[in-house]
């Protein structure tokens, strides 16, 4: 939505973009993935997902931006934007990163289990389609950097927007497309990850960066 930070870049300069080119009000999912990837790159967040204290940051690039590491409500936080539409800073804190790790771990575990169940390897995948607004805005490099998607697939990722809506329209307008959708649905098998024997062990392995 308008006002959401959708991309973050931390280099010699710190940069971000906002949907609608307005003052930021919050952060979109794609912006969160970018931010975590960039914080990992600069060494401000370590492999276990901890936001380091300013004096713990060792990399030269990280040191350039460690003044953005602050304590908000006694929780370590990284300020993404201080000039905002609400007058309050937009930031991600330690709790946000922990929750991100849980979500990332679940998705990454799901990918691995699906591949194993199907009997395929990452290299067998020709193309990855990401649907919805999140998929459209997501930076593939960042998604692979944080382990959301296997690194080998970075160049094969494509955002396709509202795929469900487009598919529904095609099925309503074309009998041929409707029949194709029915045939596809008969080939698709659902795997319940929460009860899968290997989900918990795979999930815990995927939580770390």
C-alpha positions as CSV (number, residue, x, y, z in Angstrom):
1,X,0.0,0.0,0.0
2,X,1.0,3.6,-0.4
3,X,3.5,4.6,2.3
4,X,5.1,1.2,2.7
5,X,8.8,0.9,2.4
6,X,9.2,-1.7,-0.4
7,X,13.0,-1.8,-0.9
8,X,16.0,-1.2,1.2
9,X,19.7,-0.9,0.2
10,X,22.7,-0.5,2.5
11,X,25.9,0.4,0.7
12,X,28.2,3.4,1.1
13,X,24.8,5.3,1.4
14,X,21.6,4.1,3.0
15,X,18.6,4.1,0.7
16,X,15.0,3.0,0.6
17,X,12.0,3.4,-1.7
18,X,8.4,3.9,-0.7
19,X,5.3,2.8,-2.6
20,X,3.5,5.9,-3.8
21,X,6.7,8.0,-3.3
22,X,5.3,9.5,-0.1
23,X,6.7,9.7,3.4
24,X,6.9,6.2,4.9
25,X,4.2,4.9,7.2
26,X,5.4,1.3,7.6
27,X,7.2,-1.5,5.8
28,X,6.0,-4.0,3.2
29,X,7.0,-7.7,3.2
30,X,9.4,-7.1,0.3
31,X,11.0,-4.3,2.3
32,X,11.4,-6.5,5.3
33,X,13.2,-9.2,3.2
34,X,15.5,-6.5,1.7
35,X,16.2,-5.0,5.1
36,X,17.1,-8.4,6.7
37,X,19.3,-9.3,3.7
38,X,21.1,-6.0,3.8
39,X,21.6,-6.2,7.6
40,X,23.2,-9.7,7.2
41,X,25.4,-8.4,4.4
42,X,26.7,-5.6,6.5
43,X,27.2,-7.7,9.6
44,X,24.7,-5.8,11.7
45,X,22.7,-9.0,12.1
46,X,24.6,-12.2,12.6
47,X,23.9,-15.7,11.3
48,X,21.8,-16.6,14.3
49,X,19.6,-13.5,13.7
50,X,20.8,-11.3,16.5
51,X,21.0,-7.5,16.0
52,X,24.5,-6.7,17.2
53,X,25.2,-3.8,19.5
54,X,26.9,-0.9,17.7
55,X,30.3,-1.6,19.3
56,X,30.0,-5.3,18.2
57,X,29.7,-4.5,14.5
58,X,33.1,-5.3,12.8
59,X,32.7,-4.7,9.1
60,X,33.6,-1.3,7.7
61,X,30.3,-1.1,5.9
62,X,28.3,-2.0,9.0
63,X,30.2,0.6,11.0
64,X,29.0,3.3,8.6
65,X,25.4,2.7,9.6
66,X,25.6,1.5,13.1
67,X,24.2,4.8,14.4
68,X,20.9,3.4,13.2
69,X,21.1,0.6,15.8
70,X,19.1,1.9,18.8
71,X,17.1,0.6,21.8
72,X,13.4,1.2,21.4
73,X,11.3,0.1,24.4
74,X,14.5,-1.7,25.6
75,X,14.6,-3.9,22.5
76,X,17.5,-3.7,20.0
77,X,16.2,-2.1,16.8
78,X,17.4,-0.8,13.4
79,X,15.8,2.5,12.2
80,X,14.8,2.3,8.6
81,X,13.3,5.8,8.4
82,X,13.1,8.7,10.9
83,X,11.3,11.2,8.7
84,X,7.8,9.6,8.4
85,X,4.2,10.4,7.8
86,X,3.3,9.5,11.4
87,X,6.2,11.4,13.1
88,X,7.3,8.1,14.6
89,X,10.3,6.2,13.2
90,X,9.8,3.1,11.1
91,X,12.1,0.4,12.4
92,X,12.6,-3.4,12.7
93,X,13.5,-4.8,16.0
94,X,14.9,-8.0,17.4
95,X,11.4,-9.5,17.8
96,X,10.6,-8.7,14.1
97,X,13.7,-10.6,13.0
98,X,12.9,-13.6,15.2
99,X,9.4,-13.8,13.7
100,X,10.8,-13.4,10.2
101,X,13.2,-16.3,10.9
102,X,10.2,-18.5,11.9
103,X,8.3,-17.6,8.7
104,X,11.4,-18.0,6.6
105,X,12.3,-21.4,8.2
106,X,8.8,-22.7,7.5
107,X,8.8,-21.7,3.8
108,X,12.3,-23.0,3.3
109,X,11.5,-26.3,5.0
110,X,8.4,-26.6,2.8
111,X,10.4,-26.1,-0.4
112,X,12.9,-28.8,0.7
113,X,10.2,-31.3,1.7
114,X,8.3,-30.7,-1.5
115,X,11.4,-31.4,-3.6
116,X,12.2,-34.5,-1.6
117,X,8.7,-35.8,-1.8
118,X,8.6,-35.3,-5.6
119,X,12.0,-36.8,-6.0
120,X,13.6,-33.7,-7.5
121,X,16.7,-31.6,-6.8
122,X,16.9,-27.8,-6.8
123,X,18.8,-28.0,-10.1
124,X,15.8,-29.7,-11.7
125,X,13.6,-26.5,-11.3
126,X,13.5,-24.4,-14.5
127,X,11.4,-21.5,-13.2
128,X,9.9,-20.2,-10.0
129,X,6.7,-18.1,-10.1
130,X,5.9,-15.8,-7.2
131,X,2.3,-14.7,-7.2
132,X,0.5,-11.8,-5.5
133,X,1.8,-8.3,-4.6
134,X,4.5,-9.7,-2.4
135,X,5.9,-11.8,-5.3
136,X,5.8,-8.7,-7.6
137,X,7.8,-6.5,-5.3
138,X,10.2,-9.2,-3.8
139,X,13.8,-8.8,-4.7
140,X,15.0,-12.3,-5.7
141,X,18.6,-11.6,-4.6
142,X,17.4,-10.7,-1.1
143,X,15.0,-13.7,-0.9
144,X,17.9,-16.0,-1.7
145,X,20.3,-14.2,0.6
146,X,18.1,-14.8,3.6
147,X,17.4,-18.4,2.7
148,X,13.7,-17.9,1.8
149,X,14.4,-19.5,-1.6
150,X,17.4,-21.7,-2.5
151,X,20.3,-19.6,-3.8
152,X,20.6,-21.7,-7.0
153,X,17.2,-20.4,-8.1
154,X,18.0,-16.7,-8.0
155,X,18.1,-16.2,-11.7
156,X,14.9,-18.3,-12.3
157,X,12.5,-16.3,-10.1
158,X,9.7,-14.4,-11.8
159,X,6.9,-12.3,-10.2
160,X,3.6,-12.9,-12.0
161,X,1.2,-10.6,-10.0
162,X,-2.4,-11.7,-9.3
163,X,-2.2,-15.2,-10.8
164,X,-5.3,-16.5,-9.0
165,X,-7.4,-13.6,-10.4
166,X,-6.0,-13.9,-13.9
167,X,-6.6,-17.7,-13.8
168,X,-10.2,-17.3,-12.7
169,X,-10.9,-14.8,-15.5
170,X,-9.3,-17.2,-18.1
171,X,-11.4,-20.1,-16.8
172,X,-14.6,-18.0,-17.0
173,X,-13.9,-16.8,-20.5
174,X,-12.5,-19.9,-22.2
175,X,-13.8,-23.4,-22.0
176,X,-10.4,-24.6,-23.2
177,X,-8.6,-22.8,-20.3
178,X,-11.2,-24.1,-17.8
179,X,-10.6,-27.7,-18.9
180,X,-6.8,-27.1,-18.7
181,X,-7.3,-25.9,-15.1
182,X,-9.3,-28.9,-14.2
183,X,-6.6,-31.3,-15.6
184,X,-3.9,-29.4,-13.8
185,X,-5.8,-29.6,-10.5
186,X,-6.0,-33.4,-10.9
187,X,-2.2,-33.6,-11.0
188,X,-1.6,-31.5,-7.9
189,X,-1.1,-33.2,-4.6
190,X,-1.3,-31.4,-1.3
191,X,1.2,-32.2,1.4
192,X,0.3,-31.4,5.0
193,X,3.6,-30.0,6.3
194,X,2.6,-29.7,10.0
195,X,2.2,-33.5,10.3
196,X,5.1,-34.4,8.1
197,X,7.7,-36.6,9.8
198,X,10.6,-34.4,8.7
199,X,9.1,-31.0,9.0
200,X,10.3,-30.1,12.5
201,X,13.9,-31.1,12.0
202,X,14.0,-29.4,8.6
203,X,12.3,-26.3,10.0
204,X,14.8,-25.9,12.9
205,X,17.7,-26.3,10.5
206,X,16.3,-23.6,8.3
207,X,15.6,-21.0,10.9
208,X,19.2,-19.7,11.1
209,X,20.6,-17.6,8.3
